[in-house]
């Protein structure tokens, strides 16, 4: 039996809140929108369904999302274009390829980034994102890119101190040293190739009294490896400033993060980009979070935070 389920529509976290912010409570539903993390297409289709005259450029680096998304593209042709790339590549691609075609000539009305791993990726056991399934340790979002080292390669080749650093920095794991030591000891006997092997190591590296707490001992380790494999935080830091020149007058940039490391980057970047008197205003002094009703419908949304930055009307975009 295959571990990979049929591609289902990703539950779009904070969808209504994102739509309200990026359309200015429905006042600006026309024009061009940019969805930098297409996934199952929930956010993109929400923009398109809200207006029969808006257009959406959507991108994703996951080949499964791209393949599945072609059905959605057909349904909304010609108002939806879906591109296969990492969001860090879009600004350069827009300048070289789309701008000469007069795509979004006045800039984008709304730009959205949903930084969460899609439900499909978590539920596709063979992708190696979750230890709920016994599968190869992969974790590449761009899973057909052979130039990206897999989690299996990192676990079996990095020095103990490098593993400790990864687990501490990207997983904020208090037992990083104990887990790294157990990994190095185990791999000296046999390669660590599967999710269940790594889960078992993390579980038994924890003190017995903490092994059955609210958070599984392997959770932060898997998070840390996924972040490093995909260069998530580095891409996020670099991409935010490149998006500002793409905003039209009154245009808004919305970013949904799912853990403290991402949220800190977004919060800090927005503050640096929107000092008093600048061309930009932060609309979310405190991040928007899911309602209790949404969390009940989708428990994975509980840690989501939405922050929004606006290019002010009548002010030159000097980014």
RAPE-V139475 format. One record per pair of residues at least 12 apart in sequence whose ideal C-beta (glycine too) atoms are under 6 Angstrom apart, sorted by the first residue. I is the first residue (numbers start at 1). J is the second residue. Records with the same first field share a line. If there is no record, write none. Layout:
I->J  J
This chain:
3->125  126  133  135
4->124  126
5->123
7->68  120
9->40  42
10->39  40  42  118  119
11->119  298
12->42  43
13->256  301  304
14->256  290  304  306
15->46
17->288  306
18->112  254
19->46
21->252  254  308
22->110  252  254
28->109
29->50  51  54
30->51  53  54
31->109
32->55  104  108
33->47  56  109  110
34->57  108  111
35->56  58  112
36->59  87  113
37->113  114
38->58  60  65  69
39->65  118
41->69  72
43->112
44->56  58
48->76  79
55->79
56->80
57->81
58->82
59->83  85  90
61->86  141  142
62->141
63->144
66->84
69->82
87->239
88->235  238  239
91->242
106->248
107->247  248  251
108->246  247  251
109->251
110->252
111->243  253
112->254
113->255
114->256
115->257  262
116->258
128->195
131->195  199  218
134->194  196
135->195
137->151  152  195
138->150
139->151  225  226  229
140->229
141->230
151->225  229
152->193
155->192
156->187  191  192
160->180  184
163->180
164->176  177  180
166->224  228
167->221  224
170->224  227
171->220  221  223  224
173->220
175->206
178->205
179->202  205
182->201  205
183->201
186->201
199->218
202->217  218  221
203->217
236->265
237->265
240->269
244->319
245->319
247->311
249->313
250->313
251->311
252->308  310
253->309
254->308
255->307
256->304  306
257->305
258->303  304
263->305
266->307
270->282  309
279->311  312  315  317  318
280->309  311
281->310  312
282->309
283->308  310
284->307  308
287->305  306  307
288->306
289->305
290->304
